[in-house]
Structures are given as structure tokens and as C-alpha cells.
Amino acid sequence: MTPQQKRQYWQAQLQTQADSGLSKAAFCQREGLRPSTFYYWAGKLKAPDTARHHTIHPVRLSEPHYQAHHLTLTLPNGCQLAFPAALEPDTLQRFVAALR
């Protein structure tokens, strides 16, 4: 029996057991199957075949565009200062300190 034929045979056995309403142990006894072999194939066919089901797709990441997002600081006199959202906190702190 080829590997593909074995796979098909055990898929059919697993489906027949599920349709029968019998427990796995009772099904194996009725069909003359070794329970260890039945459970082996149940686990093997349940697990995804990683060679066939996983694909690696390249992802291109670009730098975020912070120009569209600004932080606006409004002073008590109504003057507004706009900073890029990506501005480092230390740099912003130095601007605020210079305004005092």
C-alpha cells in the first residue's frame, strides 16, 4: 500500500468510526484494528501537514509617515507651535523649558 493509499484508508476508518457512534475502542474491537494504530493515525491525520499548509509571504514595511500627525502646543497668548508626533520627549521638554 502506498503512503497515499494508507492515508486514504485511515481517513475512511476514522470517518466510519465517527459515523458509527461507537467509541474508538469499541470500533477497533469490532473492526479488528489495533487501538494504538488507530490512535496513531487519528493524531497524524488531525495534525496539519506543515510542508503543505504553511507558506511564507514577504512583507514590506515602510517607515511610518509622521508628517500628517502633529502635536500642537497652544501657549496662553494664543500662539501655537506644531511638532511632529515622532518628536522625542526630551526635545519637546527642551522647547517647553526654553519658553519659560
C-alpha positions as CSV (number, residue, x, y, z in Angstrom):
1,M,0.0,0.0,0.0
2,T,1.4,3.4,-1.0
3,P,1.6,6.2,1.6
4,Q,-1.3,8.0,-0.1
5,Q,-3.4,4.8,0.0
6,K,-2.6,4.3,3.7
7,R,-3.7,7.9,4.4
8,Q,-7.0,7.4,2.4
9,Y,-7.6,4.1,4.2
10,W,-7.2,5.6,7.6
11,Q,-9.2,8.7,6.8
12,A,-12.0,6.4,5.8
13,Q,-11.6,4.4,9.0
14,L,-11.7,7.5,11.2
15,Q,-14.8,8.8,9.4
16,T,-16.5,5.4,9.6
17,Q,-15.8,5.3,13.4
18,A,-17.1,8.9,13.8
19,D,-20.3,8.0,11.9
20,S,-20.8,4.7,13.8
21,G,-21.5,6.3,17.1
22,L,-19.2,3.7,18.7
23,S,-16.3,4.6,21.0
24,K,-12.9,4.3,19.4
25,A,-12.1,1.2,21.5
26,A,-15.4,-0.5,20.5
27,F,-14.9,0.4,16.9
28,C,-11.4,-1.0,16.9
29,Q,-12.6,-4.2,18.6
30,R,-15.4,-4.6,16.1
31,E,-13.2,-4.0,13.1
32,G,-10.2,-5.9,14.3
33,L,-7.9,-2.9,14.4
34,R,-5.2,-2.3,16.9
35,P,-6.2,0.7,19.1
36,S,-2.6,2.0,19.1
37,T,-2.5,2.1,15.3
38,F,-6.0,3.7,15.2
39,Y,-4.9,6.5,17.7
40,Y,-1.6,6.9,15.8
41,W,-3.5,7.7,12.6
42,A,-6.1,9.8,14.3
43,G,-3.3,12.0,15.7
44,K,-1.3,12.0,12.4
45,L,-4.3,13.0,10.3
46,K,-5.5,15.6,12.8
47,A,-2.2,17.4,12.8
48,P,-1.6,19.8,9.9
49,D,0.9,18.8,7.3
50,T,3.3,21.7,7.8
51,A,5.0,21.1,4.4
52,R,1.8,21.8,2.6
53,H,-0.1,24.3,4.7
54,H,2.5,26.9,5.7
55,T,3.6,29.5,3.2
56,I,6.0,32.3,3.9
57,H,4.9,35.6,2.3
58,P,7.3,38.5,2.2
59,V,6.1,41.6,3.9
60,R,7.4,45.1,3.0
61,L,7.4,47.5,5.9
62,S,7.8,51.2,5.3
63,E,8.7,54.0,7.6
64,P,5.6,55.5,9.3
65,H,4.6,58.9,8.0
66,Y,4.5,61.2,10.9
67,Q,4.3,64.3,8.8
68,A,0.5,64.0,8.8
69,H,0.3,63.7,12.6
70,H,1.3,66.7,14.7
71,L,1.4,67.6,18.3
72,T,0.2,71.2,18.7
73,L,1.2,73.2,21.8
74,T,-1.0,76.2,22.4
75,L,0.5,78.9,24.6
76,P,-1.5,81.2,26.9
77,N,-1.1,84.1,24.4
78,G,-2.7,82.0,21.7
79,C,0.4,81.3,19.8
80,Q,0.6,77.7,18.5
81,L,3.6,75.5,18.0
82,A,3.3,72.3,15.9
83,F,5.7,69.5,16.3
84,P,5.9,66.1,14.5
85,A,4.3,63.4,16.6
86,A,7.5,61.5,16.4
87,L,9.4,64.2,18.3
88,E,11.5,62.8,21.1
89,P,10.1,63.7,24.5
90,D,13.5,65.1,25.6
91,T,13.4,67.5,22.6
92,L,9.9,68.7,23.4
93,Q,10.9,69.2,27.0
94,R,13.8,71.4,25.9
95,F,11.4,73.5,23.8
96,V,9.0,74.0,26.7
97,A,11.9,74.8,29.1
98,A,13.1,77.5,26.6
99,L,9.7,79.1,26.5
100,R,9.6,79.6,30.3
